[in-house]
Amino acid sequence: MNHKAIYKLYSNVVLISDASGAFDAEGNKVTIDIAAVNAWVDPDQYKYQRAAAYPSIADQLDTLYHSGIDAWKATITAVKEEFPK
């Protein structure tokens, strides 16, 4: 189950169990629309993808030192274009 999607789509859900389902504060089971949960797109997904795609800080500093700021900007811009907001 995509817990983050469930919490975003169903504000009354306070507990999620992969085995039992989703529950509100009183312990009542909340009916979840799995199609809606699966269709939900994390608005912050691009941030996670960019963070994974950026070169390490050490590699970025090496690029700055050896190739200059324009080469560094090109590397960063390529990642931003690959994973737009």
C-alpha positions in Angstrom: 0.0 0.0 0.0 1.1 3.5 -0.7 0.8 4.9 2.8 1.7 8.5 1.8 -1.0 8.5 -0.9 -3.6 7.2 1.6 -2.7 9.8 4.2 -2.9 12.6 1.6 -6.2 11.4 0.0 -7.9 10.4 3.3 -7.4 13.0 6.0 -9.3 10.9 8.5 -6.9 8.0 8.4 -4.6 7.8 11.3 -3.3 4.2 11.1 -2.5 2.0 8.1 -1.8 -1.7 8.3 -0.8 -3.5 5.1 -2.5 -6.6 6.4 -5.6 -5.1 7.9 -6.3 -1.8 6.0 -6.7 1.9 7.0 -8.4 3.1 10.2 -9.6 6.4 11.6 -9.0 7.8 15.1 -11.9 5.7 16.5 -10.6 2.5 15.1 -13.2 2.3 12.3 -12.0 0.8 9.0 -11.9 3.4 6.2 -12.8 2.3 2.8 -10.0 3.1 0.4 -10.3 3.5 -3.4 -7.2 1.6 -4.5 -7.5 3.0 -8.1 -7.3 6.6 -6.6 -4.4 5.6 -4.4 -2.5 4.1 -7.3 -3.2 7.1 -9.5 -2.0 9.6 -6.9 1.3 11.2 -7.9 3.6 12.6 -5.2 4.0 16.3 -5.9 7.5 16.0 -4.4 8.7 13.1 -6.5 10.9 15.3 -8.7 12.9 16.3 -5.6 13.7 12.7 -4.8 14.6 11.9 -8.4 16.9 15.0 -8.6 18.6 14.2 -5.3 19.4 10.7 -6.6 20.6 12.0 -10.0 22.8 14.9 -8.9 26.5 14.1 -8.8 28.0 14.0 -5.3 29.2 17.2 -3.8 32.8 16.0 -4.2 32.2 15.4 -7.9 30.5 18.8 -8.3 33.5 20.5 -6.7 35.8 18.6 -9.0 33.8 19.8 -12.0 33.9 23.4 -10.8 37.7 23.2 -10.2 38.7 21.4 -13.3 36.1 22.5 -15.9 34.7 25.7 -14.5 31.3 27.0 -13.5 29.7 26.6 -17.0 30.4 22.9 -17.0 28.9 22.6 -13.5 25.8 24.6 -14.5 25.4 22.3 -17.6 25.4 19.2 -15.3 22.9 20.6 -12.9 20.7 22.0 -15.7 20.6 18.5 -17.3 19.3 16.9 -14.1 16.7 19.7 -13.6 15.5 19.2 -17.2 15.3 15.4 -16.9 13.2 15.8 -13.7 11.2 19.0 -14.0 8.9 20.5 -11.3 
